[in-house]
Amino acid sequence: MELYDIAIIGGGIAGYTAALTAKNLGLGYLWLAPEAFGEKTRAAEYVRNFPSFSGNGVAFCSALETQRGREGVELTRARADGVFAQGGGYLISAGKEMFSARTVVLATGVDLKGGVKGEREFFGRGVSYCAVCDGALYRGKTVAAVLSSPRYEEEAEYLASLAETVHCFCPYGEPHFKAKNIVVHAGMPEAIGGGARVEQIIENGKALSVSGVFLLKDSTPVRALCGGLETDGAHIITKKDGSTNLAGLFAAGDVTGPPYQYAKAAGEGLVAAYSARAYLSALKKH
Ligand SMILES: Cc1cc2nc3c(=O)[nH]c(=O)nc-3n(C[C@H](O)[C@H](O)[C@H](O)COP(=O)(O)OP(=O)(O)OC[C@H]3O[C@@H](n4cnc5c(N)ncnc54)[C@H](O)[C@@H]3O)c2cc1C
């Protein structure tokens, strides 16, 4: 397995700037995200507060993509589902793939839409954020999946290939599923319920029996991604240089807290990459 100097997780402005900076600094980098720039960059109605750019989110993405191509910043398309300290560096799992890096920058953004009641309580006890990682645990069972966008329909189909029934909550509109064992629900569920583990998902006051709930959304909660990280609940606590309480692990962008703005995310991405380089240099001296 290749050992990268720096693994950058997250495809938004923070992750992109960290990757661009790492490349310019000559670091061996891995930039890991399902797509470059992503929904939050595309969705902006009109960006007027980012230096040298004015226009809508689609035009912003296109300008970024042009720059990315020119600078040759490579993206590895995958969603990280676990970051684990190992041998002075980090192992990153992304579905069936594993990556290894000396340092990590987490730039995974925040979930502005909020979660489902009970999500935190049942995390690790039937709540999962990755169908590919945990789907097999629910072979032949009934599960629920809450999809934040059509991009997750493929993951829901994968779940359906294993589970007996998948209750899919699709609040974004009309989904297009092929599997016959998917039951579509139009809105968001109210809550996840159960005892020691998930037992129910509640919709309009009615409880459906399920063994697990998959929350398929753009921003993986940091608690689910990396154990032992100091957070204030939703955000990673960082110092000015982007460092966290875990040695060699840095964070940048919305995931470190407000203001939620592109310029702040870009600045923090750059700082995190420089800090990772300083950390690597200090390691070499010892
Ligand atoms: C509608 C809208 C309009 C906005 N307009 C403006 C504006 O005009 N000006 C402004 O300054 N800001 C604006 N913002 C805020 C701005 O979008 C954010 O501050 C900015 O996108 C933060 O960048 P980020 O890289 O930290 O996070 P994000 O842009 O959220 O990027 C995080 C990325 O990480 C990826 N990711 C998450 N989890 C994982 C994982 N486990 N593995 C791999 N990848 C992962 C996600 O897919 C996502 O693409 C707007 C936001 C919205 C929603």
PDBQT file of the ligand as one rigid body, heavy atoms in Angstrom, charges set to zero:
ROOT
HETATM    1  C1  LIG A 301     -26.882  27.284  -0.837  1.00  0.00    +0.000 C 
HETATM    2  C2  LIG A 301     -25.561  27.751  -0.288  1.00  0.00    +0.000 A 
HETATM    3  C3  LIG A 301     -25.017  28.944  -0.730  1.00  0.00    +0.000 A 
HETATM    4  C4  LIG A 301     -23.794  29.386  -0.219  1.00  0.00    +0.000 A 
HETATM    5  N1  LIG A 301     -23.290  30.584  -0.671  1.00  0.00    +0.000 NA
HETATM    6  C5  LIG A 301     -22.105  31.017  -0.190  1.00  0.00    +0.000 A 
HETATM    7  C6  LIG A 301     -21.541  32.241  -0.692  1.00  0.00    +0.000 A 
HETATM    8  O1  LIG A 301     -22.104  32.934  -1.533  1.00  0.00    +0.000 OA
HETATM    9  N2  LIG A 301     -20.344  32.617  -0.176  1.00  0.00    +0.000 N 
HETATM   10  C7  LIG A 301     -19.655  31.900   0.766  1.00  0.00    +0.000 A 
HETATM   11  O2  LIG A 301     -18.560  32.287   1.166  1.00  0.00    +0.000 OA
HETATM   12  N3  LIG A 301     -20.171  30.713   1.221  1.00  0.00    +0.000 NA
HETATM   13  C8  LIG A 301     -21.371  30.268   0.787  1.00  0.00    +0.000 A 
HETATM   14  N4  LIG A 301     -21.882  29.085   1.265  1.00  0.00    +0.000 N 
HETATM   15  C9  LIG A 301     -21.126  28.323   2.273  1.00  0.00    +0.000 C 
HETATM   16  C10 LIG A 301     -20.077  27.458   1.583  1.00  0.00    +0.000 C 
HETATM   17  O3  LIG A 301     -20.740  26.592   0.694  1.00  0.00    +0.000 OA
HETATM   18  C11 LIG A 301     -19.270  26.640   2.591  1.00  0.00    +0.000 C 
HETATM   19  O4  LIG A 301     -18.725  27.482   3.577  1.00  0.00    +0.000 OA
HETATM   20  C12 LIG A 301     -18.145  25.888   1.884  1.00  0.00    +0.000 C 
HETATM   21  O5  LIG A 301     -18.664  25.042   0.888  1.00  0.00    +0.000 OA
HETATM   22  C13 LIG A 301     -17.325  25.095   2.875  1.00  0.00    +0.000 C 
HETATM   23  O6  LIG A 301     -16.374  24.340   2.213  1.00  0.00    +0.000 OA
HETATM   24  P1  LIG A 301     -15.804  23.000   2.841  1.00  0.00    +0.000 P 
HETATM   25  O7  LIG A 301     -14.791  22.504   1.880  1.00  0.00    +0.000 OA
HETATM   26  O8  LIG A 301     -15.414  23.236   4.247  1.00  0.00    +0.000 OA
HETATM   27  O9  LIG A 301     -17.059  22.035   2.936  1.00  0.00    +0.000 OA
HETATM   28  P2  LIG A 301     -18.037  21.485   1.801  1.00  0.00    +0.000 P 
HETATM   29  O10 LIG A 301     -18.166  22.417   0.682  1.00  0.00    +0.000 OA
HETATM   30  O11 LIG A 301     -19.271  21.093   2.536  1.00  0.00    +0.000 OA
HETATM   31  O12 LIG A 301     -17.288  20.222   1.253  1.00  0.00    +0.000 OA
HETATM   32  C14 LIG A 301     -17.129  19.062   1.997  1.00  0.00    +0.000 C 
HETATM   33  C15 LIG A 301     -17.004  17.938   1.013  1.00  0.00    +0.000 C 
HETATM   34  O13 LIG A 301     -16.519  16.796   1.672  1.00  0.00    +0.000 OA
HETATM   35  C16 LIG A 301     -17.134  15.663   1.150  1.00  0.00    +0.000 C 
HETATM   36  N5  LIG A 301     -17.186  14.650   2.193  1.00  0.00    +0.000 N 
HETATM   37  C17 LIG A 301     -17.962  14.614   3.304  1.00  0.00    +0.000 A 
HETATM   38  N6  LIG A 301     -17.738  13.519   4.005  1.00  0.00    +0.000 NA
HETATM   39  C18 LIG A 301     -16.791  12.835   3.318  1.00  0.00    +0.000 A 
HETATM   40  C19 LIG A 301     -16.135  11.595   3.527  1.00  0.00    +0.000 A 
HETATM   41  N7  LIG A 301     -16.435  10.834   4.574  1.00  0.00    +0.000 N 
HETATM   42  N8  LIG A 301     -15.213  11.184   2.628  1.00  0.00    +0.000 NA
HETATM   43  C20 LIG A 301     -14.908  11.938   1.545  1.00  0.00    +0.000 A 
HETATM   44  N9  LIG A 301     -15.511  13.118   1.284  1.00  0.00    +0.000 NA
HETATM   45  C21 LIG A 301     -16.424  13.545   2.162  1.00  0.00    +0.000 A 
HETATM   46  C22 LIG A 301     -18.541  16.089   0.757  1.00  0.00    +0.000 C 
HETATM   47  O14 LIG A 301     -18.998  15.268  -0.292  1.00  0.00    +0.000 OA
HETATM   48  C23 LIG A 301     -18.324  17.537   0.353  1.00  0.00    +0.000 C 
HETATM   49  O15 LIG A 301     -18.227  17.673  -1.035  1.00  0.00    +0.000 OA
HETATM   50  C24 LIG A 301     -23.109  28.624   0.767  1.00  0.00    +0.000 A 
HETATM   51  C25 LIG A 301     -23.656  27.424   1.212  1.00  0.00    +0.000 A 
HETATM   52  C26 LIG A 301     -24.867  26.988   0.690  1.00  0.00    +0.000 A 
HETATM   53  C27 LIG A 301     -25.439  25.683   1.187  1.00  0.00    +0.000 C 
ENDROOT
TORSDOF 0
